[in-house]
C-alpha cells in the first residue's frame, strides 16, 4: 500500500519541530482601471510583514531579498500607481539588452533631436543637433535622471519614443510585470502610464542580475556633462547605504525611491513611493533598508547534493532512494528563526521501481511565526532499476508469506 508520511527533519537542526500547516491560497492580483495617485492611498496604514505591521510614511512599499526573492515588507505593492522617473529602470533594461546583443556600443554617438532637446523636467542638458555617446547618455539617465537622455536613447533604438514604449510593454510582459503599462521612456505624467511597486522591484532585480557590468553606473554619486555637474538624486547612494538604483517625483506620484544594498553577501531591494518630501523619502529609505538587514538573514538549509531523507523502494535493485533538493536551498528567515521555524516532509512510501533520477518524489515545507511559508520539491537523487522478473516474484512471495 502506498502511504503518505510527514516526518521531522532532525538532520537540519534539533530546534525545528514537526508541523502540518494548511497551505494558504495565493489571491489573484487585481488589475485597477487606473493607476492610483499618491493622494489615493492612506499613508497612515502600516506595511505588512511576516514579523507584524511596520509603520512607514510611504503610500506604496515593498522590500524583497535579492537572492531568494522573498517578500519581507508589502504595502499596496501590487497596486497600480504613478511610477514617475522610476520608469527609467525599464528604459535602462532595454538599453542594456541592446548593448549585450551588440546592437549598441558604449562609445557609439547618437544624435539629439529637437524633441529630446526641448524635453522638460530633469535634464542632462544635451545640445540640439549634437552627438552624445551611449555611455554618457546612460549616466545622464541614471545619475542625473535626464528625460532628454532617455528620449535620445529611445529614438535611436526604436525610431520614436512611442515605438520604444511598445518595446517596454513587450519586455514588461516577458519579465512578468502584472501592473505595468508604459506610454513613454521617462515617466512623464500620463494617465495611462503605470507600474506597481512589485513590478519596479522585479525590474530592479533583473537589472542587477542580468547586467552586472552596467549596474556600476547606479553607484556614481555625480556626473558632469556640458560643464554642468549634477549629483545623483538617490539619498541612499549619497550616504553609502546603497549602490543603486533610482528616484522619482511627480505631483501625482509624490516622491519615490528604489534602493539596493549588499552587506556580507546578502542584497535587498527596496521600493517606496508616494512620500511628501525629499527628506521623508531619504528618512524612510534609510529606516526600512536598515530594518531589512537588522531583522532578517539568509539561511542555507542544505546544499544540492545533501540527502534529506531515504525513501524505501518496492521491487527495486536498491532498498531505498535518496531524496535531494537538486539545488542549494537558501531561505530568508527572521533572525529568531531557530525558535519559530518548523519543517515538514511529505512523500509516498514505498516508491515503486523503476525510479528515475531527478523525478519529483516529495515536498518539504517550511512554516512558523514570522517565517515566509516555503514549499520545496524533493527529487530522486539516484536511478533505481526494477528487479528482474524472478527476483520480483520472490520479493512479492516473501512479503505475502511474511518474510
PyMOL commands that set and color helices and strands:
alter all, ss='L'
color gray80, all
select helices_A, chain A and resi 38-40+84-100+114-118+134-142+147-158+161-175+197-210+212-219+235-238+278-295+337-340+389-400
alter helices_A, ss='H'
color red, helices_A
select strands_A, chain A and resi 3-8+60-65+71-75+109-111+131-133+222-225+228-231+244-250+254-263+266-275+296-302+309-314+320-324+329-334+342-349+351-352+360-367+374-380
alter strands_A, ss='S'
color yellow, strands_A
deselect
rebuild
show_as cartoon
